[in-house]
């Protein structure tokens, strides 16, 4: 979704705010880290 919003063909004239993009990236990184650490504990 974060990548798609910067594609002119998909988003048209919409301008996604940079703070929202940064927050989205932080959420992705944290979710990935929590998923990996959770899987490591199960094994």
N, C-alpha and C positions, 0 to 999 in steps of 0.2 A: 504494500500500500504506500509506503513512504517513497518508493522509487516511482510508482505509477503517478503520483500526484505531480511530479515534475515533468511528466511527458505532456507536451502541448496537445497532442492528439487526444489524450484522455481527459485532461483537466481543462482544456480551453484557456480562457482568460483568468482562471482562478490562480491566485498567488498564495501559496501555503506559507504561513509565518515560520520564520527560522526557529524561534523558541519551541514551537510544536514539533518540528523535525528533530531538534536536539533531544527533547523529552522522549520522543518515540524511539530514538536510537538508544537512549539510556535504558528504557524499558526492555528493548530487545536484548541488550547486553546482560542486564540483570536476570531476565527470564532464562536466557541461555545458560548463564552461570549457575543458577539455581537448579535447572534441569540436569546439567552435567554432574553437579555435586550430589544431587539426589540419586542419580543412577550409579555413581561410584560407591555410595553407601550400601546399595542393594546388593551389589556384586560381592 
